[in-house]
Amino acid sequence: MTFAVEAIQEPIAARITGLDLRQPLSAADAQAIDNVIAQYPVLVFPAQDIDDNQLLAFSENFGPVQVSVQYATRQNEHRLQPRISDISNVGKDNETFKAGDNRRMNTFVSRRWHSDQSYQPIPARYSFLLNYSVPARGGESQFADMRLVYDSLPQDLRETIENLSAEFDILHTRAMCGFTDFPEEERAMLKPSIHRLVKTHPLSGRKTLYLSVHATHVVDWPIPEGRDLLRELMEFATQPQFIYTHHWTVKDLVMWDNRTLIHRGLRYSPPTDRREMHRATVMDEPEWTRAAAPVNVPA
């Protein structure tokens, strides 16, 4: 292992130093990062002066990179390349979004606790968020460790959820946020998916609660009872003792494990301050295997 690991908040977050992500990552170091993130599901790589191509090259060491949903359905709005999700309040004109702008409304979902792509049949494995600018106040990202949550659940609640599944639907979440203005082709692409509420992490072997604001109801339960259970679980999961809050600095790269965490972005002010972040996401594709040779970083 050619890098150093320093705990930021046990057992949730750690800082990784000694890697220059402008350079190719060896397969051995990629495997070592896998092992570290199984222990600390939030990894912070500070001061990484990389561009989107280098972000993608790093991400490709860990799984197949998703094509952004925004790019697939809103190409006229998307200002970045297809596999980069634009987690920003900046348009193609380089101006920040004004109040009432549909693009701004569509970002409010990310302020609710969620796991990336949990509404898809194959959800996300890791997300990689690169920061380009920090607003004057707020805008932190919070992460809740669902391993700790599962371990802390009352025994009767663990037994209740052990074999349950829930339906996850992002369109339902957007409607909850008051945003229903999205293209028909986006609606057609984003069908609900079903996932178990309890999963076992493939590297650590630990059980984790799999939850998200996208979870609409419990399969085979009456809707009111299932939604009440999901509410109880979410309230339990987002207690302070389970949460790490990341305060961003420019060119932080934060990598996190969506199989272990839920996360959200906090409100920032003033809303016209520039907040620019680019994200790559690799999917939890069971057939994917890591290449033996390093992934080349574009010049």
Secondary structure by P-SEA (a helix, b strand, c coil): ccbbbbbcccccbbbbccccccccccaaaaaaaaaaaaaccbbbbccccccaaaaaaaaacccccccccccccccccccccccccccccccccccccccccaaaaaaccccccccccccccccccbbbbbbcccccccbbbbbbbaaaaaaaccaaaaaaaccbbbbbbaaaaaaaaccccccaaaaaaccbbbbbcccccccccbbbbbbcccccccccccaaaaaaaaaaaaaaaaccccbbbbbccccbbbbbbccccccccccccccccbbbbbbbbbcccccbbbbcccccccc
